[in-house]
């Protein structure tokens, strides 16, 4: 079974997270950590990957974060409490 773990930086970070430990003990686990991402981009990533996986583990983030989806290729989101935008 293919499993996707998707969430914010608590899923994939410079330090090992529960998702990394899960990858070590369970075959077929992919991790997509979206640092700084809000729940909108987490759910968008999940929907983009829906047909590729059998199981999902979703690590939702704080409702204080929000994302603005500009297109399928570019998403912009405010950076913390500043008004500057980050586009990736």
Secondary structure by P-SEA (a helix, b strand, c coil): cbbbbbbccccccccccaaaaaaacccbbbbbbbccccaaaaaaaaaaacccccbbbbbcccccbbbbbccccbbbbbcccccccccc
